[in-house]
Amino acid sequence: MTAAGPLHDSLSDLADSVVPIDLYEGSLRRSRRIGRREAAVGTGAAVVALGLLGSGLWQLPQSSNDSSARGVAAAPLSPSPGAAGAPDAAAGSVPVQSREPGRATFRPHRTRPAAPPSSKPRSTSLSALPGQVFYEDAGTRGDLVRLTRAGEPETVLSAPFSTVGVSPDGTRVAYVTEGQVMVVGTGGGEPQQVYAGTASDRQAPAWSPDGDRLLIDTTDPGVLDVATGALTPLPSGLDGQHFRWSGDGTTLVYATTSCGLEVAGVNAQTGTPVPATGDTGGAAACRPVSVDTTGDLVTVRTEQAGAADTGAPADAVLDTSTGEVVDLPVPGTVIGAVFDAQGNLLVRSVQQGGARLSLFDPGFTLLLQAKEPAALKDLDLVAYTR
């Protein structure tokens, strides 16, 4: 017999490495075949069961002692999504209590993007902040300050006001003083009165995404055309205060007198309540501050009902489909949170006496996290605009 040579040894080594892989691949193929057979059997059984139900041939005896059979017989059949008069209860919808007792309203629950595994920002420089940040002097209610790219505070309004709102593009400010709604450019100019006779303590001027209208409060909340002064009252079914627009202009989010939240389409006659949860210790949504693009998320001030300070900044983000608080991966305690019209979220947090600004895109990717200038320490975050 010829002695084994180098070729024989190489082939033996190759066989040793191939056999385990072949066995593994064979097992994997068998598992897949079994899985497909099981799926086919399950699907076939489901089809047969549905056919029997539809034809009325499956009759469960009333006297059956099979507890599982009783459970199947008692299970209600959900209406088809296209059925007339039936609410859309498709997978992912969340039933919430409506204003009418015994009736539930379904709102689609869009899955919230998970916080990124890494909290490392793309930038740590304020100069990279793409939008404009506005603060107000909470003590005097007389100064509105803009943070410049150089990190310096710049006063854009110096006049006594009770409530204030910054336009989505950051070029104009609406504020209320002595019952009058005034508008002035952030670059300077003479303030113009656009409405007289507003209840400023219940509704800060809230700009529409296009910057042409304001949500204000007169005898009842209404929409003011800034150019013409025409006021259109909101439907009486929208019974609330602190109305805010979503960034796409399709949705209103507002607070109820019982310290809850409701969501409504801009043409709706009534609102849908946001579910109450224990996330905020029962304090949840006395006052919405800003809304994301679609109305799915809202920044709120978590305060007990009847709290006097209606101008305090938001300190949490709520999911309007579930009522749950969104976890924000920022250092320290949140002392301010605002959405811009595009759904970007600016969060102000404080830790060991120092404040930071964290900017998230609509997918909750951390775009920027930078130290806030100490000169802004005693001011409140009001708005973030493009």
C-alpha positions in Angstrom: 0.0 0.0 0.0 1.2 3.4 -0.9 2.0 5.6 2.1 -0.2 8.6 2.6 1.2 11.7 1.0 0.6 15.4 1.4 -2.4 15.3 -0.9 -4.0 12.6 1.2 -3.4 14.6 4.4 -4.9 17.8 2.9 -8.0 16.0 1.7 -8.4 14.5 5.2 -8.2 17.9 6.8 -10.7 19.2 4.3 -13.1 16.4 5.1 -12.9 17.1 8.8 -13.9 20.7 8.3 -16.7 20.0 5.7 -18.6 17.2 7.5 -19.7 19.3 10.6 -20.8 22.1 8.3 -22.7 19.7 6.1 -24.4 18.3 9.1 -25.3 21.7 10.4 -26.7 22.8 7.0 -28.7 19.5 6.8 -30.2 20.1 10.2 -31.0 23.7 9.3 -32.7 22.6 6.1 -34.7 20.0 8.0 -35.7 22.6 10.6 -36.9 24.9 7.9 -38.9 22.1 6.2 -40.5 21.2 9.5 -41.3 24.9 10.2 -42.9 25.3 6.7 -45.0 22.2 7.2 -46.2 23.4 10.6 -47.0 26.8 9.3 -48.9 25.3 6.4 -50.9 23.0 8.8 -51.6 26.0 11.1 -52.7 28.2 8.1 -54.9 25.4 6.7 -56.6 24.9 10.0 -57.3 28.6 10.4 -58.8 28.8 6.9 -61.0 25.7 7.6 -62.2 27.3 10.9 -63.0 30.6 9.2 -64.9 28.8 6.5 -66.9 26.9 9.0 -67.7 30.0 10.9 -68.7 31.9 7.8 -71.0 29.1 6.6 -72.7 28.7 10.0 -71.7 24.9 10.1 -69.7 25.2 13.3 -72.1 25.0 16.2 -70.8 24.7 19.7 -73.2 22.8 22.1 -74.6 25.0 24.8 -74.1 22.3 27.4 -70.4 21.7 26.6 -68.2 21.4 29.7 -65.1 22.3 27.7 -64.0 25.6 29.2 -61.8 26.4 26.2 -64.8 25.9 23.9 -66.9 28.3 26.0 -64.1 30.9 25.8 -64.1 30.7 22.0 -67.9 30.9 21.8 -67.9 34.0 24.0 -65.2 35.9 22.2 -66.6 38.8 20.3 -65.8 39.2 16.6 -64.1 42.5 15.7 -65.8 44.4 12.9 -64.0 44.7 9.7 -62.0 47.9 9.3 -64.1 48.8 6.3 -67.5 48.2 8.0 -69.8 51.2 8.0 -69.9 53.0 11.3 -67.3 50.8 12.9 -64.2 52.4 14.4 -60.8 51.3 13.0 -59.6 48.7 15.5 -56.8 47.3 13.4 -53.7 45.9 15.0 -51.8 48.7 16.7 -54.8 50.8 17.5 -55.4 51.8 21.1 -58.9 52.1 22.5 -59.4 55.2 24.6 -62.4 56.4 26.5 -64.4 59.0 24.6 -66.5 61.9 26.0 -69.6 59.7 25.6 -70.0 57.1 28.4 -69.7 53.5 27.2 -68.2 54.4 23.9 -64.5 53.9 23.0 -62.6 55.8 20.3 -59.7 54.2 18.5 -56.6 56.2 17.7 -53.7 54.6 15.7 -50.7 53.9 17.9 -47.5 54.6 16.0 -44.6 52.7 17.4 -42.2 55.1 19.1 -38.6 54.8 17.9 -36.4 53.3 20.6 -33.7 55.5 22.1 -30.4 54.9 20.3 -28.1 52.6 22.2 -25.4 55.2 22.2 -26.0 58.6 23.7 -23.0 60.1 22.0 -24.0 63.2 20.1 -22.9 64.0 16.6 -21.8 67.5 17.8 -21.0 69.2 21.1 -20.8 72.7 19.7 -23.6 75.3 20.0 -22.4 76.7 16.7 -23.7 73.6 15.0 -27.3 74.1 16.2 -29.3 74.5 13.0 -32.3 76.4 14.6 -32.9 79.3 16.9 -33.5 79.0 20.7 -35.7 81.4 22.6 -35.9 82.1 26.3 -38.0 84.4 28.5 -37.4 86.1 31.7 -39.7 84.3 34.0 -39.4 86.8 36.8 -40.3 90.0 35.0 -42.2 88.7 31.9 -40.6 91.5 30.0 -37.7 90.2 28.0 -37.5 87.6 25.3 -34.0 86.4 24.5 -32.6 84.5 21.5 -29.4 82.4 21.8 -27.0 83.3 19.0 -24.7 80.9 17.2 -21.8 82.4 19.1 -23.5 81.4 22.4 -24.4 84.9 23.4 -27.9 85.9 24.6 -29.6 88.6 22.4 -32.7 90.4 23.5 -35.4 90.5 20.8 -38.3 91.8 22.8 -38.2 94.1 25.8 -41.8 94.9 26.8 -44.1 93.7 29.5 -46.1 90.6 28.5 -48.2 87.9 30.1 -47.8 85.2 27.5 -45.7 84.9 24.4 -45.4 82.8 21.2 -42.6 82.6 18.6 -43.5 82.0 15.0 -42.2 78.7 13.4 -39.6 80.4 11.4 -38.4 82.6 14.3 -39.0 85.9 12.6 -42.0 87.1 14.6 -43.3 87.2 18.1 -46.9 87.3 19.3 -47.4 88.4 22.8 -50.3 89.5 25.1 -50.2 92.7 27.1 -53.2 94.2 28.9 -55.6 92.1 26.9 -54.1 93.0 23.5 -52.4 90.6 21.1 -49.3 92.3 19.6 -47.0 91.1 16.9 -43.4 92.3 16.3 -40.5 91.1 14.3 -37.6 89.4 16.2 -35.2 91.7 14.2 -36.8 94.8 15.5 -39.6 97.2 14.4 -42.7 98.7 15.8 -45.2 96.2 17.5 -48.6 96.0 15.8 -51.9 95.3 17.5 -53.7 92.4 15.8 -56.5 91.8 18.3 -57.9 93.5 21.4 -59.7 91.6 24.2 -58.1 88.3 24.9 -57.9 86.2 28.0 -54.1 85.8 28.2 -54.0 83.6 31.3 -55.6 80.7 29.5 -54.1 80.7 26.0 -50.7 81.9 25.0 -50.7 82.9 21.3 -49.9 79.8 19.4 -48.7 80.2 15.8 -50.0 78.0 12.9 -47.2 76.1 11.0 -47.6 78.4 8.1 -47.2 81.5 10.3 -50.4 83.2 9.1 -52.7 82.5 12.0 -52.8 82.5 15.8 -54.7 80.4 18.3 -55.9 82.8 20.9 -58.5 82.9 23.7 -61.2 85.5 23.7 -64.6 84.6 25.2 -63.9 81.2 23.7 -60.7 79.9 21.9 -60.5 80.9 18.3 -58.2 81.1 15.2 -57.1 84.7 14.3 -56.0 85.6 10.8 -53.0 87.9 11.5 -53.3 89.8 8.3 -57.0 90.5 8.4 -57.9 90.3 12.1 -60.7 87.9 11.3 -61.4 85.5 14.2 -63.0 82.1 13.7 -64.2 80.4 16.9 -63.2 76.8 17.5 -66.1 74.2 17.5 -67.9 74.2 20.9 -67.2 70.5 21.2 -63.5 71.3 21.6 -63.9 72.3 25.2 -60.4 73.1 26.5 -57.5 75.5 26.8 -53.9 75.9 25.9 -54.5 74.8 22.3 -51.5 73.8 20.2 -51.0 72.9 16.6 -49.1 69.9 15.3 -46.2 70.8 13.0 -48.1 69.6 9.9 -51.2 71.7 10.8 -53.6 68.7 10.8 -54.0 68.2 14.6 -54.8 70.2 17.7 -53.7 69.1 21.2 -55.2 70.9 24.2 -55.8 70.6 27.9 -59.2 70.0 29.6 -60.4 71.8 32.6 -59.9 68.6 34.6 -56.2 68.5 33.8 -56.2 66.0 31.0 -55.3 66.1 27.3 -57.4 65.7 24.2 -56.4 65.4 20.5 -58.6 66.5 17.6 -58.3 67.0 13.9 -58.4 70.7 12.9 -61.9 70.1 11.3 -63.2 67.9 14.1 -66.2 68.8 16.3 -65.0 66.9 19.3 -61.7 65.7 20.7 -60.3 62.2 21.7 -58.9 62.0 25.2 -55.3 61.0 25.7 -55.3 57.9 28.1 -54.3 58.6 31.7 -51.4 56.6 33.0 -49.5 56.6 36.3 -46.3 57.7 34.6 -46.6 61.3 35.9 -48.0 60.5 39.3 -51.5 61.8 38.4 -50.2 65.2 37.5 -49.8 64.6 33.8 -51.2 67.0 31.3 -52.4 70.3 32.8 -50.8 72.3 30.0 -49.4 71.2 26.6 -46.4 73.4 25.5 -45.5 72.1 22.0 -46.5 69.3 19.6 -44.5 67.3 17.2 -45.2 67.1 13.4 -48.1 64.7 13.6 -49.6 65.2 17.0 -48.3 61.8 18.3 -46.0 63.5 20.9 -46.5 66.6 23.0 -44.3 68.3 25.5 -46.1 69.1 28.8 -45.7 70.6 32.1 -46.3 67.9 34.8 -48.0 69.9 37.5 -50.9 69.4 39.8 -54.3 70.7 38.7 -54.8 74.3 39.6 -51.1 75.2 39.5 -50.9 78.9 39.1 -47.9 79.3 36.9 -49.1 78.9 33.3 -45.8 80.0 31.9 -43.6 77.3 33.4 -41.6 75.3 30.8 -42.4 71.7 29.8 -40.5 69.0 31.7 -41.7 65.8 29.9 -42.8 64.4 26.6 -46.0 62.4 26.4 -47.2 59.9 23.7 -50.7 61.0 22.9 -51.8 57.5 21.8 -50.8 55.8 25.1 -50.4 58.6 27.6 -47.0 57.3 28.5 -44.0 59.5 29.2 -41.2 59.1 26.6 -37.8 58.3 28.1 -35.3 61.0 27.2 -31.6 60.0 27.3 -30.3 63.3 28.7 -28.2 64.0 31.7 -29.8 65.3 34.9 -33.3 66.7 35.3 -35.4 68.0 32.4 -36.3 71.7 32.9 -37.5 72.5 29.3 -38.6 70.6 26.2 -39.9 72.0 22.9 -40.6 70.6 19.4 -40.1 72.6 16.3 -42.6 72.3 13.3 -40.4 69.6 11.7 -40.5 67.4 14.8 -37.0 68.0 16.1 -36.9 68.1 19.9 -34.8 70.4 22.0 -34.4 69.4 25.6 -32.9 71.5 28.4 -31.6 69.6 31.4 -29.6 70.5 34.5 -27.1 68.5 36.4 -24.9 69.7 39.3 -25.8 73.3 38.6 -24.9 73.2 34.9 -27.4 73.2 32.1 -27.1 71.4 28.8 -29.1 71.5 25.5 -29.8 68.2 23.7 -31.2 68.2 20.2 -33.0 65.1 18.8 -34.3 64.5 15.3 -37.8 63.1 14.8 -36.3 59.5 15.0 -34.7 60.4 18.4 -31.2 60.4 17.1 -29.1 62.7 19.3 -27.8 65.4 16.9 -26.2 67.8 19.4 -25.5 68.1 23.1 -23.7 71.2 24.4 -23.3 73.2 27.5 -25.6 76.1 27.8 -24.1 79.6 28.5 -24.3 80.5 32.2 -25.9 83.8 31.2 -29.2 82.0 30.5 -29.4 80.3 33.9 -32.3 82.3 35.2 -34.4 82.2 32.0 -37.0 79.7 30.9 -36.9 77.9 27.6 -39.8 79.1 25.4 -39.3 77.9 21.8 -37.0 76.2 19.2 -37.6 77.3 15.6 -35.9 76.7 12.3 
